[in-house]
Amino acid sequence: MVFSSPIFLFLFLPLMLAGYYLLAGMFQSARNVFLFASSLFFYAWGEKTYLFVLLGSLIVNYILARMLERYRSRGLLAWAITLNLSLLVVFKYKAFLVANLSGVWELFGGSAFAVKEGHLPIGISFFTFQAMSYVIDVHRREVPAQRSFLLFGLYVFLFPHLIAGPIVRYRDIADQLAKRRISGEQFALGVKRFILGLAKKMLFANTLAEIADQIFKLPADQLTLGAAWLGIVCYTLQIYFDFSGYSDMAIGLGKMFGFDFLENFRYPYIATSITDFWRRWHISLSSWFRDYLYIPLGGNRGSRLRTYTNLMIVFLLCGLWHGASWTFIVWGAFHGLFLIVERLGLNSALDRAWRPLQHFYVLVAVMVGWVFFRVETIAHGFTYLSAMSGMTSGIYLASDFWTLELAWVLPFAILAATPVRPWVEQQLTKLPRLEGVGSLVETLGLGVLFFVSTVMLAAGTYSPFIYFRF
């Protein structure tokens, strides 16, 4: 069950809201029990038996955090981290590790190992990183261990962020778990944010995904320069609207139930450097790696060589976090290399450069990186880059994939990836006489967006969220 599905929009969510607000006059604990039970049901709808795996992890982390608060043992913390990471190894990386060990073994004359792809429980990477951040923060004495198993379970399993983030830190919502109030204004903001996220997914991401999928399925050496660039432009916009759309819906749902999640995207494609890009893209993940890996490794406190090594380690693991594939590792190394080069002096040159040139540099670098994020093999990635460079004698033209729908969607998607909408809203607030008109226009606009999104949903224009596989 996903946010952009009819069963969620027209059955699960209305029942959730009705039940939750019917309990509004009772104790906070009654609403928490309802929300926790509903979140378990939400996850079990798609995963069933794997629910018990995560429940087992939940119990273990609850106990370990209580023990860490009492004893503050480095050995116990190491066990907690190892147990959490073992979930990822077993479900996400086992086949990848076995396949690579098999390749090395064959080089020495051995027989290939049998490699069997296992099932990847939805959201396990987000679940694991949240649990790890909690036990580490308890060990650091930055937060007290949660005494209530219900509240700890609600923090981890809260359905808006469980499946595909954002990665929510316990310290950011600890007070809200125990006590929260919902105002009409907050609820309205939640509805608005949810609709905007749904529109990003249905109107932009799904439409762009159709073109990107068609192009990336073809042999890259058969693409012309125009077709290759059209494919990566569509994918670049698709992944942004897909993931930021999900984050918007998660943040909006959180507000409807009284929670305030931190922002996960701040218009990353207007960044002026790759360093700036990572301050804007998937903020909850980049900040997680900063606080729990980069800084403990030494951050930038040591020599330059140590700093650059730390950066590369972080981004290699960031790539691996996204998927058990060498293409993701290459993508991570690519970004790590750019961050190192910028620290070596490129940032100073960029600061003096013409602003459009800064944006052009970021967009080209990011799109080259997205090629390896999208393809299945490294060889395919380099062949695709050759097509983008005009070095292939392709037969497929950009016009072969151009549709009337794409002609409408692409320009609006490009505009929507910039802060045009907030700027317009800000200008309207400066016109007091139009304040009421502006609110009416916004309400009508949201209604139209929701209607069109549900029509597209009913028409079957659906593709899974990209980050569901992470």
C-alpha positions as CSV (number, residue, x, y, z in Angstrom):
1,M,0.0,0.0,0.0
2,V,1.6,3.3,-1.1
3,F,0.5,6.9,-0.7
4,S,-0.4,7.3,-4.3
5,S,-2.7,4.3,-4.5
6,P,-6.6,4.4,-4.4
7,I,-6.8,2.1,-1.5
8,F,-4.6,4.4,0.6
9,L,-6.2,7.7,-0.6
10,F,-9.9,6.6,-0.4
11,L,-9.9,3.9,2.3
12,F,-6.9,3.7,4.6
13,L,-6.3,7.4,5.1
14,P,-9.9,8.4,5.7
15,L,-10.4,5.6,8.2
16,M,-7.1,6.5,9.9
17,L,-8.1,10.2,10.2
18,A,-11.6,9.4,11.3
19,G,-10.4,6.9,14.0
20,Y,-7.6,9.2,15.2
21,Y,-9.8,12.3,15.6
22,L,-12.7,10.3,17.2
23,L,-10.1,9.5,19.9
24,A,-9.2,13.2,20.2
25,G,-11.2,13.6,23.4
26,M,-9.5,10.7,25.1
27,F,-6.0,10.3,26.5
28,Q,-3.0,10.8,24.2
29,S,-2.1,7.1,24.8
30,A,-5.3,6.0,23.2
31,R,-4.4,7.8,20.0
32,N,-0.9,6.5,20.1
33,V,-2.1,2.9,20.4
34,F,-4.4,3.5,17.4
35,L,-1.6,5.1,15.4
36,F,0.9,2.4,16.3
37,A,-1.5,-0.5,15.5
38,S,-2.5,1.2,12.2
39,S,1.2,1.7,11.2
40,L,1.8,-2.0,11.8
41,F,-1.2,-2.8,9.6
42,F,0.1,-0.4,7.0
43,Y,3.5,-2.2,6.8
44,A,2.0,-5.7,7.1
45,W,-0.2,-4.9,4.1
46,G,2.8,-5.1,1.8
47,E,5.3,-7.2,3.7
48,K,3.3,-9.6,5.9
49,T,5.9,-12.0,7.5
50,Y,8.7,-9.5,7.3
51,L,6.8,-7.4,9.8
52,F,7.9,-9.9,12.5
53,V,11.6,-9.3,11.5
54,L,11.3,-5.6,12.1
55,L,9.3,-6.1,15.3
56,G,12.1,-8.3,16.5
57,S,14.6,-5.6,15.7
58,L,12.3,-3.1,17.5
59,I,12.4,-5.2,20.7
60,V,16.1,-5.7,20.6
61,N,16.8,-2.0,20.0
62,Y,14.5,-1.0,22.8
63,I,16.3,-3.3,25.3
64,L,19.8,-2.3,24.1
65,A,19.0,1.4,24.4
66,R,17.8,0.9,28.0
67,M,21.0,-1.0,28.8
68,L,23.2,1.6,27.0
69,E,21.6,4.3,29.1
70,R,22.5,2.5,32.3
71,Y,26.0,1.2,31.4
72,R,27.2,3.3,28.5
73,S,29.4,0.5,27.2
74,R,31.3,0.8,24.0
75,G,31.2,-2.9,23.6
76,L,27.4,-2.9,24.0
77,L,27.1,-0.1,21.5
78,A,29.2,-2.1,19.0
79,W,26.8,-5.0,19.5
80,A,23.8,-2.7,18.9
81,I,25.4,-1.4,15.7
82,T,26.4,-4.8,14.5
83,L,22.9,-6.3,15.1
84,N,21.3,-3.5,13.1
85,L,23.8,-3.7,10.2
86,S,23.4,-7.5,10.1
87,L,19.8,-6.9,9.0
88,L,21.0,-5.0,6.0
89,V,23.7,-7.6,5.3
90,V,21.3,-10.5,5.4
91,F,18.5,-8.9,3.4
92,K,20.2,-6.4,1.2
93,Y,23.9,-7.3,0.6
94,K,24.2,-11.0,1.0
95,A,23.7,-11.8,-2.7
96,F,26.0,-9.0,-3.7
97,L,28.8,-10.2,-1.3
98,V,28.4,-13.8,-2.4
99,A,28.5,-12.9,-6.1
100,N,31.7,-10.9,-5.6
101,L,33.4,-13.5,-3.5
102,S,32.4,-16.1,-6.1
103,G,34.1,-14.0,-8.8
104,V,37.3,-13.8,-6.8
105,W,37.2,-17.5,-6.0
106,E,36.8,-18.3,-9.7
107,L,40.0,-16.3,-10.5
108,F,41.9,-18.9,-8.3
109,G,40.3,-21.8,-10.2
110,G,37.4,-22.5,-7.9
111,S,33.8,-23.2,-8.9
112,A,31.2,-20.5,-8.9
113,F,29.0,-20.1,-5.8
114,A,25.3,-20.3,-6.2
115,V,23.9,-16.8,-5.9
116,K,20.2,-16.4,-5.0
117,E,18.6,-13.0,-4.8
118,G,16.6,-12.6,-1.7
119,H,13.6,-10.5,-0.9
120,L,14.4,-6.9,0.3
121,P,11.9,-5.8,2.9
122,I,10.5,-2.4,2.0
123,G,12.0,0.4,3.9
124,I,14.6,-1.7,5.8
125,S,17.4,0.9,5.1
126,F,15.4,3.7,6.6
127,F,14.2,1.6,9.5
128,T,17.8,0.5,10.3
129,F,19.3,3.9,10.1
130,Q,16.6,5.3,12.4
131,A,17.2,2.6,15.0
132,M,20.9,3.1,14.8
133,S,20.7,6.8,15.3
134,Y,18.5,6.3,18.4
135,V,20.8,3.8,20.2
136,I,23.9,6.0,19.3
137,D,22.2,9.1,20.6
138,V,21.3,7.3,23.8
139,H,24.9,6.1,24.2
140,R,26.1,9.7,23.7
141,R,23.7,10.9,26.3
142,E,22.1,13.2,23.8
143,V,18.6,11.7,24.5
144,P,17.3,9.6,27.3
145,A,16.2,6.0,26.5
146,Q,12.4,5.9,25.9
147,R,10.8,4.0,28.8
148,S,7.5,3.4,26.9
149,F,7.8,0.5,24.4
150,L,4.6,2.0,22.7
151,L,6.2,5.4,22.1
152,F,9.5,3.8,20.9
153,G,7.5,1.6,18.5
154,L,5.5,4.5,17.3
155,Y,8.7,6.5,16.6
156,V,10.1,3.7,14.5
157,F,6.9,2.4,12.8
158,L,5.1,5.7,12.3
159,F,3.7,5.0,8.8
160,P,4.3,8.3,7.1
161,H,8.1,7.9,7.2
162,L,8.5,4.2,7.6
163,I,8.7,3.1,4.0
164,A,10.9,5.7,2.2
165,G,11.8,8.3,4.8
166,P,12.7,10.9,5.5
167,I,15.1,9.5,8.2
168,V,13.6,10.9,11.3
169,R,15.8,11.4,14.4
170,Y,14.2,10.4,17.7
171,R,15.3,13.7,19.3
172,D,13.4,15.7,16.7
173,I,10.0,14.1,17.6
174,A,10.5,12.8,21.1
175,D,8.3,15.5,22.7
176,Q,5.7,15.1,20.0
177,L,5.4,11.4,20.7
178,A,4.4,12.1,24.3
179,K,2.3,15.2,23.8
180,R,1.1,17.0,20.7
181,R,-1.8,19.2,19.6
182,I,-3.3,19.6,16.2
183,S,-4.6,22.9,15.0
184,G,-6.8,23.5,12.0
185,E,-4.0,25.5,10.4
186,Q,-1.5,22.7,10.9
187,F,-4.0,20.2,9.4
188,A,-4.6,22.4,6.4
189,L,-0.8,22.8,5.9
190,G,-0.6,19.0,6.0
191,V,-3.3,18.5,3.4
192,K,-1.6,21.1,1.2
193,R,1.8,19.5,1.4
194,F,0.3,16.1,0.8
195,I,-1.5,17.2,-2.4
196,L,1.6,18.9,-3.7
197,G,3.6,15.7,-3.1
198,L,0.9,13.6,-4.8
199,A,0.9,16.0,-7.8
200,K,4.7,15.7,-8.0
201,K,4.4,12.0,-8.2
202,M,1.4,11.6,-10.5
203,L,1.8,14.6,-12.8
204,F,5.6,14.8,-13.2
205,A,7.5,11.7,-11.9
206,N,5.3,9.1,-13.6
207,T,5.1,10.9,-16.9
208,L,8.8,11.5,-17.0
209,A,9.5,7.9,-15.9
210,E,7.8,6.5,-19.0
211,I,10.2,8.4,-21.3
212,A,13.3,7.6,-19.1
213,D,12.4,3.9,-19.0
214,Q,11.9,3.7,-22.7
215,I,15.3,5.2,-23.4
216,F,17.3,3.4,-20.8
217,K,15.9,0.1,-21.9
218,L,17.5,0.5,-25.3
219,P,21.2,-0.4,-26.0
220,A,23.0,2.8,-25.3
221,D,25.1,2.6,-28.4
222,Q,22.0,2.9,-30.5
223,L,21.1,6.3,-29.0
224,T,21.8,9.6,-30.6
225,L,23.2,12.5,-28.6
226,G,19.7,14.1,-28.3
227,A,18.0,10.9,-27.2
228,A,20.6,10.2,-24.6
229,W,20.3,13.6,-23.1
230,L,16.5,13.5,-23.2
231,G,16.7,10.2,-21.3
232,I,18.9,11.6,-18.5
233,V,17.1,14.9,-18.3
234,C,13.8,13.0,-17.8
235,Y,15.4,10.7,-15.2
236,T,17.0,13.6,-13.4
237,L,13.6,15.3,-13.0
238,Q,11.8,12.0,-12.3
239,I,14.0,11.0,-9.3
240,Y,13.6,14.4,-7.8
241,F,9.9,14.6,-8.1
242,D,9.5,11.0,-7.2
243,F,11.5,11.2,-3.9
244,S,10.7,14.8,-2.9
245,G,7.1,14.0,-3.7
246,Y,7.1,11.1,-1.3
247,S,8.8,13.3,1.3
248,D,6.2,16.0,0.9
249,M,3.4,13.5,1.3
250,A,5.2,12.0,4.4
251,I,5.7,15.5,5.9
252,G,2.0,16.4,5.1
253,L,0.7,13.2,6.7
254,G,2.8,13.9,9.7
255,K,1.2,17.3,10.2
256,M,-2.2,15.8,9.9
257,F,-1.4,13.6,12.9
258,G,0.4,16.3,14.8
259,F,4.0,15.6,13.9
260,D,6.5,18.0,12.4
261,F,9.2,16.3,10.3
262,L,12.2,18.2,9.1
263,E,12.6,19.1,5.5
264,N,14.3,16.6,3.2
265,F,14.8,18.6,0.0
266,R,15.5,22.3,-0.6
267,Y,15.5,22.7,-4.4
268,P,18.8,20.8,-5.0
269,Y,18.9,21.5,-8.7
270,I,19.5,25.2,-8.1
271,A,22.7,24.4,-6.1
272,T,25.9,26.3,-7.1
273,S,28.3,23.4,-6.2
274,I,28.2,19.7,-5.4
275,T,28.8,20.6,-1.8
276,D,25.7,22.8,-1.9
277,F,23.8,20.1,-3.7
278,W,24.3,17.7,-0.8
279,R,23.0,20.4,1.6
280,R,19.8,20.3,-0.4
281,W,19.3,16.7,-1.6
282,H,18.1,14.0,0.8
283,I,19.0,16.1,3.8
284,S,18.0,13.5,6.3
285,L,20.5,11.0,4.8
286,S,23.4,13.3,4.2
287,S,23.1,14.7,7.8
288,W,22.9,11.2,9.1
289,F,26.2,10.3,7.4
290,R,27.7,13.5,8.6
291,D,26.8,13.0,12.3
292,Y,27.2,9.3,12.6
293,L,30.1,8.5,10.3
294,Y,32.0,11.6,8.9
295,I,32.4,13.3,12.3
296,P,33.3,10.1,14.2
297,L,35.9,9.4,11.5
298,G,37.5,12.7,12.3
299,G,35.7,14.9,9.9
300,N,37.9,17.8,8.8
301,R,39.8,18.0,12.0
302,G,42.9,16.2,10.8
303,S,45.1,16.6,7.8
304,R,43.8,17.3,4.4
305,L,44.5,13.8,3.3
306,R,42.5,12.5,6.3
307,T,39.6,14.8,5.5
308,Y,39.5,13.7,1.8
309,T,39.8,10.0,2.9
310,N,36.8,10.5,5.3
311,L,34.8,12.2,2.5
312,M,35.4,9.3,0.1
313,I,34.6,6.7,2.7
314,V,31.3,8.4,3.5
315,F,30.2,8.7,-0.1
316,L,31.3,5.2,-1.0
317,L,29.1,3.9,1.8
318,C,26.4,6.4,0.8
319,G,26.4,4.8,-2.6
320,L,26.3,1.3,-1.1
321,W,23.4,2.3,1.1
322,H,21.3,3.0,-2.0
323,G,21.8,-0.4,-3.4
324,A,24.0,-3.6,-3.5
325,S,25.5,-2.8,-6.9
326,W,28.8,-1.5,-8.2
327,T,27.0,1.1,-10.1
328,F,25.8,2.7,-6.8
329,I,29.4,2.6,-5.5
330,V,30.6,4.3,-8.6
331,W,27.9,7.0,-8.2
332,G,29.0,7.5,-4.5
333,A,32.7,7.7,-5.5
334,F,31.8,10.2,-8.3
335,H,30.2,12.5,-5.8
336,G,32.9,12.0,-3.2
337,L,35.5,12.9,-5.8
338,F,33.7,16.1,-6.7
339,L,33.5,17.2,-3.1
340,I,37.3,16.6,-2.7
341,V,38.1,18.6,-5.9
342,E,35.9,21.4,-4.7
343,R,37.8,21.5,-1.4
344,L,41.0,21.5,-3.3
345,G,40.2,24.9,-4.8
346,L,37.3,24.5,-7.2
347,N,34.9,26.1,-4.7
348,S,36.9,29.3,-4.7
349,A,36.8,29.4,-8.5
350,L,33.1,28.7,-8.5
351,D,32.5,31.5,-6.1
352,R,34.0,33.9,-8.6
353,A,32.2,32.4,-11.6
354,W,29.1,33.7,-13.3
355,R,26.0,32.3,-11.4
356,P,24.5,30.5,-14.5
357,L,27.8,28.8,-15.0
358,Q,27.8,27.5,-11.5
359,H,24.3,26.0,-12.0
360,F,25.4,24.6,-15.4
361,Y,28.4,22.9,-13.7
362,V,26.2,21.3,-11.0
363,L,23.5,20.1,-13.4
364,V,25.9,18.5,-15.8
365,A,27.9,16.8,-12.9
366,V,24.7,15.6,-11.2
367,M,23.2,14.2,-14.5
368,V,26.4,12.3,-15.3
369,G,26.3,10.8,-11.8
370,W,22.6,9.9,-12.2
371,V,23.6,7.8,-15.3
372,F,25.3,5.3,-13.0
373,F,22.5,5.5,-10.5
374,R,20.0,4.5,-13.2
375,V,21.8,1.8,-15.2
376,E,22.3,-1.9,-14.2
377,T,26.0,-2.2,-15.1
378,I,29.0,0.0,-15.2
379,A,29.6,-0.9,-18.8
380,H,26.1,0.3,-19.7
381,G,26.9,3.6,-17.8
382,F,30.0,4.3,-19.8
383,T,28.3,3.5,-23.1
384,Y,25.5,5.8,-22.2
385,L,28.0,8.6,-21.4
386,S,29.5,8.0,-24.8
387,A,26.1,8.5,-26.3
388,M,25.7,11.7,-24.3
389,S,29.0,12.8,-25.8
390,G,27.9,12.1,-29.4
391,M,30.4,9.3,-29.8
392,T,27.9,6.7,-30.8
393,S,26.3,6.2,-34.2
394,G,22.8,5.9,-32.8
395,I,19.6,5.2,-34.7
396,Y,17.1,6.5,-32.0
397,L,16.4,10.2,-32.1
398,A,15.0,12.4,-29.3
399,S,11.9,12.9,-31.5
400,D,11.2,9.2,-31.4
401,F,10.2,9.6,-27.7
402,W,8.7,13.1,-27.8
403,T,5.0,13.2,-27.1
404,L,2.4,15.9,-26.6
405,E,2.2,15.0,-22.9
406,L,5.9,15.4,-22.5
407,A,5.9,18.7,-24.3
408,W,3.4,20.0,-21.6
409,V,5.0,18.3,-18.6
410,L,8.7,18.9,-19.2
411,P,8.7,22.8,-19.1
412,F,6.4,22.8,-16.0
413,A,8.6,20.2,-14.3
414,I,11.7,22.3,-14.9
415,L,10.0,25.3,-13.4
416,A,8.6,23.3,-10.5
417,A,12.2,22.1,-9.6
418,T,13.0,25.8,-8.9
419,P,11.6,27.9,-6.1
420,V,9.1,29.7,-8.4
421,R,6.0,28.7,-6.4
422,P,7.3,29.9,-3.0
423,W,8.4,33.2,-4.7
424,V,4.9,33.7,-6.2
425,E,3.3,32.9,-2.8
426,Q,5.6,35.4,-1.2
427,Q,4.7,38.1,-3.7
428,L,1.0,37.5,-3.0
429,T,1.5,38.1,0.7
430,K,2.8,41.6,-0.1
431,L,-0.6,42.5,-1.7
432,P,-3.0,42.8,1.3
433,R,-6.0,43.5,-1.0
434,L,-5.4,40.3,-2.8
435,E,-4.8,38.1,0.3
436,G,-8.3,36.6,0.3
437,V,-8.2,36.1,-3.5
438,G,-4.8,34.5,-3.2
439,S,-6.2,32.0,-0.6
440,L,-9.1,31.2,-2.9
441,V,-6.9,30.7,-5.9
442,E,-4.6,28.4,-3.8
443,T,-7.5,26.3,-2.6
444,L,-8.9,26.0,-6.1
445,G,-5.5,25.2,-7.4
446,L,-5.0,22.4,-4.8
447,G,-8.4,21.0,-5.7
448,V,-7.5,20.9,-9.4
449,L,-4.2,19.2,-8.6
450,F,-5.8,16.6,-6.5
451,F,-8.6,16.0,-9.0
452,V,-6.1,15.6,-11.9
453,S,-3.8,13.4,-9.9
454,T,-6.6,11.1,-8.9
455,V,-7.8,10.9,-12.5
456,M,-4.3,9.9,-13.6
457,L,-4.3,7.4,-10.8
458,A,-7.6,5.9,-12.0
459,A,-6.2,5.8,-15.5
460,G,-3.5,3.5,-14.3
461,T,-0.5,5.8,-14.8
462,Y,1.4,4.4,-11.9
463,S,5.0,3.4,-11.2
464,P,6.5,2.5,-7.8
465,F,8.4,5.0,-5.8
466,I,12.1,4.8,-6.7
467,Y,13.3,4.8,-3.1
468,F,11.1,1.8,-2.2
469,R,14.0,-0.5,-3.4
470,F,16.4,1.1,-0.9
